[in-house]
């Protein structure tokens, strides 16, 4: 599967809040590093991160642009509330091995009425 196709599946699972499907898209030892947070290592920890995040806020990913270069897919996204970001997905053997996301954490917290540390 091409990296861009995998990211389309990721967006679909994310928008459904389907933690199990999301986790299945990652290698067992994958790393998800949202730069506003500490890196999360391993499929079980990534699933726990999504489970926690979906419980805290209603999140939607509207894909604006999707680029592919070799084994990397780059997603520019927004949500209906106006938050914008981008993600880099490194793919090997049809699974995400490394993901890095950039977005404004302060804006996210304020938009969802979550506590600001």
Steps between C-alpha positions, in 0.01 A plus 500: 500500500629846412562741789231742377243218490591400854458860619155516337408193706649671807284811444189284463572305819589821688173666400306195616688499830592138425795443732544134409512575127741789556731286712497225237648746248821528707796262526524335841802717588385820329557847644239776491649838585259789514756775559280666761524177701760239591554220245279195546669166427337171406158409363335443842617843625386664176156340541485625860593851381217503246255357753591776749489776238163393358355490852624855567375677187301453183758504223458505123772495237413671171772411251600801293810372320667163488846459352717193457874467458642149511399342829369825652152653478445860607151607607388862536179511702253719682210438729155661480588733790795650313800316643755423230798268490705256302621147550787299359442125477793267432373169363669161467332176396159668490516623863590831663843479663533864603257790511579860585225760532513877525210703643442773757428339836385821670241562228385137527456520878311828484274383214394193696472670838779287644727618781806698400801395707 
